[in-house]
Structures are given as C-alpha cells and as structure tokens.
C-alpha cells in the first residue's frame, strides 16, 4: 500500500511532527536513513538528524520535522508503518481473491480506520455497513437503508459528488455524524460511495488518504461482484424493450414479479425542473421503497417509472408521487393506460411528451391527454414548410396594435369557451352586448363565419401554433 506524508504524520504523532507538505500524494512505498552516497528516490521517505532534539523525515520538498533525536527508533517506527499497511493490503486482496462477501471486506476495512463505515450504491441505497461498536444502536438511516429525503437533498448539493478525480472529502450532512465520502468508480461507471463516520468531526489529511486506499480496495471487489447490479438487471427487462433488443420469455419473466399480461399499466417520466437537478436520481430509490412492485428505469438524467395498476392503485400512488416530486424539485408526465408491455416504447414516448410540456412547478404530474394539443402544435410549428396560421389572426393582431383593441384575445377566449357568450363575457369581464359588438366587428374585419366548424377548427389550430 502506498502511503503519503500525511499518513506518516498520523503514524508518528508521538513525535509531534511539524508538517511542511505541498505534494503529499500516496506515492511512498518504503523508508530508509538518508545517505549522501545515494540519490533520494521518488517513492522512498528518508530520515536524517536535524539538530538538537529533532529528526527530519522528508521526500522531495515535503518534510515532517520530528521532535526526537532517536533516529533508530524513528526509522523503526516508519518501517512498522509500511509493514502494517502493506500486510493489511495483502490480506485484503487475498480476501477478494477468495471471493469474500462485501460485508466481510467492509468490516476488515473498519478495523484499519477504527471508524463506522457505510457502503452505499449509486442510488444512495445503503448496501453494507460496519460499526465500530456493534452493541450501539445503528443510525435510523442504517435501519431504513436510505437517508431521509432532506439528507439526500443535502448530499446531492455536495460539489465533489460523483467526480472520478476527487479524492476522499469531508461532508457535513445534518442527519449524519461528521462524515468523509469517497466516490467509487469502476472505469467510467459510478458505483457508489464509501462513507466513514467520525463523532469528533475532525478528519486529518492522513485519515482521508487512508480512506482513499480503502476505496480503491472496495472498488476492486465491486468490479468482480455482479450481484451488486441485481437491481439494474431487474430493470434490464424493460431496458431491453426500450432499446429494441430481443426480450425472450417476456411474460414469464414479468410473472415472476406478479405482472400479468392482462393487467393495466402506466408509464411515468420524471424530470428535474433544473437543468442539472438530481431529483430523478433521488426519486429512483425512494420509489423503489414506496412501491416495490414498480419498475424505475434510469434514462440519462431522467427516470422512467412503470407501474402495474392492479398492484399499485393510481390515486394513492399519485398523491405520494406528487409529494415526492415537490420535495425533489421534479415533475412527471404520465402515459395513457396500456396492457401490452411490448408497447412500452410508444407509451414511454407519450409520458416523455407529457413531462416535456408539463409546467415547471415541482410536484406537477401531467397527463398525455392534457399535453397532446401543445405537442401537436409544436410539431406543426417546427416541421411545417408553410405558414399554417389563419389569415384572420394576422388581420386582428394588426388592427389591435393600431387601435388598441382586444379583438384577438376576444376571439381566442370565445373559441376556448366553446362559443358560449355567457362564459366568454364572464372570462373577459365585459358585458354581453360588448362581446356581441366585438364578435360582429371581427366578422366584418375578417369575413369569418364563426358558425362554420371547419373555420373554428382552423382558428383553434392557429392559436395553438401561433400563440
């Protein structure tokens, strides 16, 4: 195990070291007494006398000034550090080679840090934990296997979260004792976090460096631990459908989860109202706990959530979902009800349209039916090669600008209120006779026959594509 000057400073604390460290990376593999007959090596830390009562421990420009003249005792203490950590690392990798359980490996790591350790996956779910005092009642979040929503919202605001180049960093989260977090990556894929808890709240840089080494060991085990991705594999059934891959024995596989072919189903697409929001990622694990029969499927920065309406009654689900979305800063679009799971890609697109055209008000759940017309109008605006707007709208808008009139808005509300004179007048806060006068002027200016269905329909479309 490569050590850092900070790790050595903690190991040599009986000598009250004065640290002058600029580089300080985990690059050191051994120690020796400095000799001017030998060139210093980049991965070797050297010791030499530094005056009355002092010994200098250095590597390049980094140094620890130890308050001792006993060079022999200091070098032996240093060599003990390398032996101790190297022996630990050898045993850890032997455990991995022997196929140890992740819980056993985490407990072995705890013995090195002497702190409570937590292993959480990339969706914040706590997979394993090892307590320094097993007799002490665990934190509530450990019993629930998930931090509270408030704690999650604090965690996702940490700047270093999911940064593969970021070493272990301290984190201050209300629900937790002072913690240190290590990002766990296998290649480019984020696997989760190693979290240590220290009641006194003070982490030395040496302790953070040791946790970096532990995170590397944990990641080595994760890389060869397929059961870590069981949850992803469960959702893989739906991912196969969505990505057009073969889905053999689909009905039999879904029956294993209690889903019958004739059951009514619905898809929800969750998106954050903020461009870089973490709401869908937080919602994924919470939904899995709230409704174990549902299937949350991560889709880039969004979340598809597919439910079986026989197993999950829609009214209580949407009430709970709305509250969750509100706190997560997210909205959702829901698809129409369907039964054939092979049609999931089509209904996912419908849910996506609903989410895209939903108002950016956290907690909103928008139906496809309510967003269908805005969606169609957007297609007409973006794909039409000619202007489909009824000429009457341009005529009325020009007249309104020149004369300060409100004929365009009057016509829009009249059509929206199904040509009801009473409802239109009430919506516009005008007298019925004023409305009749305006409609007569609109007919005269534009030559419109508002009794004709096709004319009204074209005007409705015009308002949609040219609001």
C-alpha positions as CSV (number, residue, x, y, z in Angstrom):
1,X,0.0,0.0,0.0
2,X,1.4,3.4,-1.0
3,X,1.5,5.9,1.9
4,X,1.5,9.6,2.0
5,X,3.4,12.0,4.2
6,X,0.1,12.8,5.9
7,X,-0.5,9.2,6.7
8,X,3.0,9.0,8.2
9,X,2.4,12.2,10.2
10,X,-0.5,10.4,11.9
11,X,1.6,7.3,12.5
12,X,4.4,9.4,14.0
13,X,2.1,11.6,16.1
14,X,4.0,10.6,19.3
15,X,6.9,12.8,17.9
16,X,4.5,15.8,17.5
17,X,5.5,16.2,13.8
18,X,5.6,19.6,12.2
19,X,4.3,19.1,8.7
20,X,5.6,21.1,5.7
21,X,3.8,19.2,2.9
22,X,2.9,20.6,-0.6
23,X,2.7,17.5,-2.8
24,X,1.7,14.8,-0.3
25,X,0.3,12.2,-2.6
26,X,0.1,8.5,-1.8
27,X,3.3,7.6,-3.5
28,X,5.6,6.3,-0.8
29,X,6.5,2.6,-0.6
30,X,9.4,2.4,1.9
31,X,11.7,4.3,4.3
32,X,15.5,4.5,5.0
33,X,18.1,6.6,6.7
34,X,19.4,9.3,4.4
35,X,22.9,8.8,3.0
36,X,24.7,11.3,0.8
37,X,26.2,8.4,-1.1
38,X,22.8,7.5,-2.5
39,X,20.4,9.6,-4.6
40,X,17.0,10.1,-3.0
41,X,14.2,8.0,-4.7
42,X,10.8,9.4,-5.5
43,X,8.9,6.7,-3.6
44,X,11.2,6.5,-0.6
45,X,11.0,8.6,2.5
46,X,14.3,9.4,4.2
47,X,15.3,10.3,7.8
48,X,18.3,12.3,8.9
49,X,19.3,14.2,12.1
50,X,18.1,17.9,12.0
51,X,19.7,19.4,15.1
52,X,19.3,19.1,18.8
53,X,16.1,17.1,19.6
54,X,15.0,17.0,16.0
55,X,14.9,14.5,13.2
56,X,13.9,15.3,9.6
57,X,11.7,12.9,7.7
58,X,11.5,14.0,4.0
59,X,10.6,13.1,0.5
60,X,11.5,15.7,-2.1
61,X,10.3,19.1,-0.9
62,X,7.8,17.5,1.6
63,X,9.0,17.0,5.1
64,X,8.0,16.2,8.7
65,X,10.1,17.6,11.5
66,X,10.0,15.1,14.3
67,X,10.7,16.0,17.9
68,X,13.2,13.3,18.7
69,X,16.9,12.6,18.4
70,X,16.4,8.8,18.4
71,X,17.0,8.2,14.7
72,X,16.9,4.4,15.1
73,X,13.6,4.4,16.9
74,X,12.1,6.8,14.3
75,X,13.2,4.7,11.3
76,X,11.8,1.5,13.0
77,X,8.6,3.3,13.6
78,X,8.4,4.3,10.0
79,X,9.2,0.8,8.8
80,X,6.4,-0.5,11.1
81,X,4.0,1.8,9.2
82,X,4.9,0.4,5.8
83,X,4.8,-3.2,7.2
84,X,1.4,-2.6,8.8
85,X,-0.3,-1.1,5.9
86,X,1.3,-3.5,3.3
87,X,0.3,-6.5,5.4
88,X,-3.3,-5.2,5.6
89,X,-3.4,-4.6,1.8
90,X,-2.0,-8.1,1.1
91,X,-4.7,-9.7,3.3
92,X,-7.4,-7.5,1.8
93,X,-6.5,-8.6,-1.8
94,X,-6.3,-12.2,-0.6
95,X,-9.9,-11.9,0.7
96,X,-11.0,-10.5,-2.7
97,X,-9.3,-13.4,-4.5
98,X,-11.0,-15.8,-2.2
99,X,-14.4,-14.3,-3.1
100,X,-15.2,-12.7,0.2
101,X,-18.6,-11.2,0.9
102,X,-18.7,-7.4,0.7
103,X,-19.8,-7.1,4.3
104,X,-16.7,-9.0,5.5
105,X,-14.4,-6.8,3.4
106,X,-16.0,-3.7,4.8
107,X,-15.6,-4.9,8.3
108,X,-11.9,-5.6,7.5
109,X,-11.6,-2.0,6.3
110,X,-13.2,-0.8,9.5
111,X,-10.5,-2.5,11.6
112,X,-8.0,-0.3,9.8
113,X,-9.8,3.0,10.3
114,X,-11.5,2.3,13.6
115,X,-14.5,4.2,12.4
116,X,-18.0,3.3,11.4
117,X,-18.1,2.6,7.6
118,X,-21.0,2.6,5.2
119,X,-21.2,1.4,1.7
120,X,-23.9,3.0,-0.5
121,X,-24.6,2.3,-4.1
122,X,-25.0,4.9,-6.8
123,X,-28.7,5.4,-5.9
124,X,-27.8,6.2,-2.3
125,X,-29.1,2.9,-1.1
126,X,-27.0,1.5,1.8
127,X,-25.9,-1.9,0.9
128,X,-23.5,-2.7,3.8
129,X,-22.2,-1.1,7.0
130,X,-19.7,-2.0,9.7
131,X,-19.9,-0.4,13.1
132,X,-17.0,0.1,15.5
133,X,-19.3,-0.7,18.4
134,X,-21.8,-3.3,17.2
135,X,-23.7,-3.0,20.5
136,X,-24.6,0.6,19.8
137,X,-28.0,1.1,18.1
138,X,-27.4,2.0,14.5
139,X,-28.5,5.3,13.0
140,X,-32.0,5.4,11.7
141,X,-30.8,5.8,8.1
142,X,-28.9,2.4,8.5
143,X,-32.1,0.7,9.7
144,X,-34.0,2.2,6.8
145,X,-31.2,1.5,4.4
146,X,-31.7,5.0,3.0
147,X,-31.0,8.6,4.2
148,X,-34.1,10.8,4.7
149,X,-35.1,12.9,1.7
150,X,-33.8,16.0,3.5
151,X,-30.4,14.4,3.9
152,X,-30.4,13.2,0.3
153,X,-31.1,16.7,-0.9
154,X,-28.1,17.9,1.2
155,X,-25.9,15.2,-0.2
156,X,-26.6,15.9,-3.8
157,X,-25.5,19.5,-3.3
158,X,-22.0,18.5,-2.3
159,X,-19.7,19.9,-5.1
160,X,-17.5,16.8,-5.4
161,X,-20.2,14.3,-5.7
162,X,-19.6,11.7,-8.5
163,X,-16.3,13.3,-9.5
164,X,-14.0,10.5,-10.5
165,X,-10.9,12.7,-10.0
166,X,-11.9,13.9,-6.5
167,X,-10.1,12.2,-3.5
168,X,-11.9,11.4,-0.3
169,X,-13.6,14.6,1.0
170,X,-15.3,15.6,4.3
171,X,-19.0,16.2,4.2
172,X,-21.3,18.0,6.6
173,X,-24.8,16.4,6.4
174,X,-27.4,17.2,9.1
175,X,-28.6,13.6,9.6
176,X,-25.1,12.2,9.8
177,X,-22.2,12.5,12.2
178,X,-19.3,14.2,10.6
179,X,-18.6,12.1,7.5
180,X,-15.9,11.5,4.9
181,X,-17.0,10.4,1.4
182,X,-15.1,8.5,-1.3
183,X,-16.5,8.3,-4.8
184,X,-16.4,4.7,-6.1
185,X,-15.8,4.3,-9.8
186,X,-15.3,1.1,-11.9
187,X,-13.9,2.5,-15.1
188,X,-16.3,5.3,-16.1
189,X,-19.2,3.9,-14.2
190,X,-20.1,5.4,-10.8
191,X,-20.8,2.5,-8.4
192,X,-21.5,4.4,-5.2
193,X,-19.7,5.8,-2.1
194,X,-17.6,4.6,0.8
195,X,-18.6,6.7,3.8
196,X,-16.9,6.9,7.2
197,X,-18.3,8.5,10.3
198,X,-16.2,10.2,13.0
199,X,-18.1,11.6,16.0
200,X,-15.5,14.2,16.9
201,X,-15.8,15.7,13.4
202,X,-12.1,16.2,12.8
203,X,-10.5,14.3,9.9
204,X,-6.8,14.6,9.4
205,X,-5.5,14.5,5.8
206,X,-3.8,11.2,6.7
207,X,-7.2,9.7,7.6
208,X,-8.7,10.9,4.3
209,X,-5.7,9.4,2.4
210,X,-6.1,6.0,4.2
211,X,-9.8,6.1,3.2
212,X,-8.7,6.7,-0.4
213,X,-6.7,3.5,-0.3
214,X,-9.8,1.6,1.2
215,X,-12.0,3.0,-1.6
216,X,-9.5,1.5,-4.1
217,X,-9.8,-1.9,-2.4
218,X,-13.6,-1.7,-2.3
219,X,-13.8,-0.8,-6.0
220,X,-11.6,-3.8,-6.8
221,X,-14.2,-6.0,-5.2
222,X,-17.1,-4.2,-6.9
223,X,-15.6,-4.8,-10.3
224,X,-16.0,-8.5,-9.9
225,X,-19.2,-8.6,-7.9
226,X,-22.1,-9.0,-10.4
227,X,-24.7,-9.2,-7.6
228,X,-24.1,-5.5,-6.9
229,X,-26.0,-4.8,-10.1
230,X,-29.0,-7.1,-9.4
231,X,-31.3,-4.0,-9.1
232,X,-30.1,-2.8,-12.5
233,X,-30.6,-6.3,-14.0
234,X,-34.2,-6.3,-12.8
235,X,-34.8,-3.1,-14.7
236,X,-32.9,-4.6,-17.6
237,X,-36.1,-6.4,-18.7
238,X,-37.6,-3.1,-19.6
239,X,-34.4,-1.6,-20.9
240,X,-34.3,-4.4,-23.4
241,X,-37.8,-3.4,-24.6
242,X,-36.9,0.3,-24.8
243,X,-33.7,-0.3,-26.7
244,X,-35.3,-2.7,-29.2
245,X,-33.4,-5.8,-28.1
246,X,-34.9,-9.3,-28.0
247,X,-36.9,-10.0,-24.9
248,X,-37.4,-13.7,-24.8
249,X,-40.0,-15.1,-22.3
250,X,-41.1,-11.6,-21.5
251,X,-44.4,-12.7,-20.0
252,X,-42.9,-15.4,-17.9
253,X,-40.2,-13.1,-16.6
254,X,-42.8,-10.4,-15.6
255,X,-45.0,-13.0,-14.0
256,X,-42.1,-13.6,-11.6
257,X,-42.8,-10.0,-10.3
258,X,-46.6,-10.6,-10.2
259,X,-47.3,-8.8,-13.5
260,X,-49.9,-10.5,-15.7
261,X,-50.3,-9.8,-19.4
262,X,-53.9,-8.5,-19.0
263,X,-53.0,-6.1,-16.2
264,X,-53.4,-2.3,-16.9
265,X,-50.1,-0.5,-16.8
266,X,-48.9,3.1,-16.9
267,X,-45.6,4.8,-17.5
268,X,-44.4,8.0,-15.8
269,X,-41.4,10.0,-16.9
270,X,-39.8,12.1,-14.2
271,X,-37.6,15.1,-15.0
272,X,-36.0,17.8,-12.9
273,X,-37.1,21.4,-13.3
274,X,-33.4,22.4,-13.0
275,X,-31.0,21.5,-15.9
276,X,-28.6,19.7,-13.6
277,X,-31.1,18.6,-10.9
278,X,-30.7,15.4,-9.0
279,X,-34.4,14.8,-8.4
280,X,-34.9,11.8,-10.7
281,X,-31.8,10.0,-9.2
282,X,-33.1,10.6,-5.7
283,X,-36.7,9.6,-6.7
284,X,-35.4,6.3,-8.1
285,X,-34.5,4.6,-4.8
286,X,-37.4,6.3,-2.9
287,X,-39.9,5.0,-5.5
288,X,-38.4,1.5,-5.2
289,X,-39.1,1.6,-1.5
290,X,-42.5,3.3,-1.8
291,X,-43.8,0.8,-4.4
292,X,-41.7,-2.4,-4.6
293,X,-43.9,-3.7,-7.5
294,X,-43.0,-0.8,-9.7
295,X,-40.0,-0.6,-12.1
296,X,-37.9,2.6,-12.0
297,X,-35.5,2.7,-15.0
298,X,-32.8,5.4,-15.2
299,X,-32.7,7.2,-18.6
300,X,-29.7,9.6,-18.7
301,X,-30.9,12.5,-16.5
302,X,-34.5,11.3,-16.3
303,X,-36.3,8.4,-14.7
304,X,-38.9,6.2,-16.3
305,X,-41.3,4.6,-13.7
306,X,-43.5,1.8,-15.0
307,X,-46.4,0.6,-12.7
308,X,-48.9,-2.1,-12.7
309,X,-52.3,-0.5,-11.8
310,X,-53.6,-3.8,-10.3
311,X,-50.7,-3.9,-7.9
312,X,-50.4,-0.1,-7.4
313,X,-53.7,1.8,-7.1
314,X,-53.2,5.0,-9.0
315,X,-54.8,7.5,-6.6
316,X,-52.7,6.9,-3.5
317,X,-49.6,6.5,-5.8
318,X,-50.1,9.8,-7.5
319,X,-50.7,11.6,-4.2
320,X,-47.4,10.2,-2.8
321,X,-45.6,10.7,-6.1
322,X,-46.7,14.3,-6.2
323,X,-45.4,15.0,-2.7
324,X,-42.1,13.3,-3.5
325,X,-41.7,15.3,-6.8
326,X,-42.4,18.5,-5.0
327,X,-39.6,17.9,-2.5
328,X,-37.2,16.6,-5.2
329,X,-37.7,19.6,-7.4
330,X,-39.2,17.5,-10.3
331,X,-42.2,17.0,-12.4
332,X,-43.7,13.9,-14.1
333,X,-45.6,13.1,-17.3
334,X,-47.9,10.1,-17.4
335,X,-48.9,8.0,-20.3
336,X,-52.3,6.7,-21.2
337,X,-53.1,3.2,-19.7
338,X,-52.0,0.2,-21.7
339,X,-51.8,-3.6,-21.3
340,X,-49.3,-4.9,-23.8
341,X,-45.8,-4.4,-22.3
342,X,-44.3,-4.7,-25.8
343,X,-45.9,-1.3,-26.5
344,X,-43.8,0.2,-23.7
345,X,-41.6,2.3,-26.1
346,X,-44.7,4.0,-27.5
347,X,-46.1,4.8,-24.1
348,X,-42.8,5.9,-22.8
349,X,-42.7,8.5,-25.6
350,X,-46.2,9.6,-24.6
351,X,-45.0,10.0,-21.0
352,X,-41.9,11.9,-22.2
353,X,-44.2,14.3,-24.2
354,X,-46.3,14.8,-21.1
355,X,-43.2,15.6,-19.0
356,X,-41.7,17.9,-21.5
357,X,-44.8,20.0,-21.8
358,X,-45.6,20.0,-18.1
359,X,-45.3,23.3,-16.2
360,X,-42.1,23.7,-14.3
361,X,-43.8,23.5,-11.0
362,X,-42.3,20.9,-8.7
363,X,-44.9,18.2,-7.9
364,X,-46.8,18.5,-11.2
365,X,-48.0,15.3,-12.8
366,X,-49.1,16.0,-16.3
367,X,-51.3,13.6,-18.4
368,X,-50.7,12.9,-22.1
369,X,-54.2,14.0,-22.9
370,X,-53.6,17.5,-21.4
371,X,-50.4,18.0,-23.4
372,X,-51.4,16.4,-26.7
373,X,-52.5,19.6,-28.3
374,X,-49.5,21.6,-27.3
375,X,-47.3,18.8,-28.6
376,X,-49.1,18.6,-31.9
377,X,-48.9,22.4,-32.3
378,X,-45.1,22.3,-31.6
379,X,-44.7,19.7,-34.4
380,X,-46.7,22.0,-36.7
381,X,-44.5,25.0,-35.8
382,X,-41.2,23.2,-36.2
383,X,-41.9,21.0,-39.2
384,X,-44.3,22.9,-41.4
385,X,-42.7,24.4,-44.5
386,X,-45.5,27.0,-44.9
387,X,-47.4,29.3,-42.5
388,X,-50.5,27.4,-41.4
389,X,-51.8,30.4,-39.4
390,X,-55.3,31.5,-40.4
391,X,-55.1,34.9,-42.1
392,X,-57.7,36.3,-39.7
393,X,-55.2,36.2,-36.8
394,X,-52.7,38.5,-38.6
395,X,-55.6,40.9,-39.5
396,X,-56.8,41.1,-36.0
397,X,-53.4,41.5,-34.4
398,X,-52.6,44.3,-36.8
399,X,-55.9,46.0,-36.0
400,X,-55.4,45.6,-32.2
401,X,-51.9,47.2,-32.4
402,X,-53.1,50.2,-34.4
403,X,-56.3,50.9,-32.5
404,X,-55.6,49.5,-29.0
405,X,-58.4,46.9,-29.4
406,X,-58.7,43.4,-27.9
407,X,-60.3,41.5,-30.8
408,X,-57.6,38.8,-30.9
409,X,-58.0,37.9,-27.3
410,X,-61.8,38.0,-27.5
411,X,-61.8,35.5,-30.4
412,X,-59.3,33.2,-28.6
413,X,-61.4,33.1,-25.4
414,X,-64.7,32.7,-27.4
415,X,-63.3,29.6,-29.1
416,X,-61.8,28.2,-25.9
417,X,-65.2,28.6,-24.2
418,X,-66.9,26.6,-27.0
419,X,-68.5,29.7,-28.4
420,X,-70.5,30.3,-25.2
421,X,-71.5,34.0,-25.0
422,X,-72.1,33.9,-21.2
423,X,-68.8,32.2,-20.3
424,X,-66.8,34.3,-22.7
425,X,-68.2,37.6,-21.3
426,X,-67.5,36.4,-17.8
427,X,-64.0,35.3,-18.6
428,X,-63.2,38.7,-20.2
429,X,-65.1,40.7,-17.5
430,X,-67.2,42.5,-20.2
431,X,-70.9,43.0,-20.8
432,X,-72.7,40.6,-23.2
433,X,-73.6,43.5,-25.5
434,X,-69.9,44.5,-25.6
435,X,-69.0,40.9,-26.6
436,X,-71.6,40.8,-29.3
437,X,-70.3,44.1,-30.7
438,X,-66.7,42.8,-30.8
439,X,-67.7,39.5,-32.5
440,X,-69.6,41.4,-35.1
441,X,-66.6,43.7,-35.8
442,X,-64.4,40.5,-36.0
443,X,-66.7,39.1,-38.7
444,X,-66.7,42.4,-40.6
445,X,-62.9,42.8,-40.5
446,X,-62.0,39.2,-41.4
447,X,-65.0,37.9,-43.3
448,X,-65.3,35.0,-40.8
449,X,-68.3,32.6,-40.5
450,X,-68.0,31.6,-36.8
451,X,-70.9,29.2,-37.3
452,X,-68.7,27.0,-39.6
453,X,-67.0,24.1,-37.8
454,X,-64.0,24.0,-40.1
455,X,-63.4,27.7,-39.7
456,X,-63.4,27.4,-35.9
457,X,-61.2,24.4,-36.0
458,X,-58.6,26.1,-38.2
459,X,-58.7,29.2,-35.9
460,X,-58.1,26.9,-32.8
461,X,-55.1,25.3,-34.5
462,X,-53.8,28.8,-35.5
463,X,-53.9,29.9,-31.9
464,X,-52.0,26.8,-30.8
465,X,-49.2,27.1,-33.3
466,X,-49.0,30.9,-33.1
467,X,-49.9,31.8,-29.5
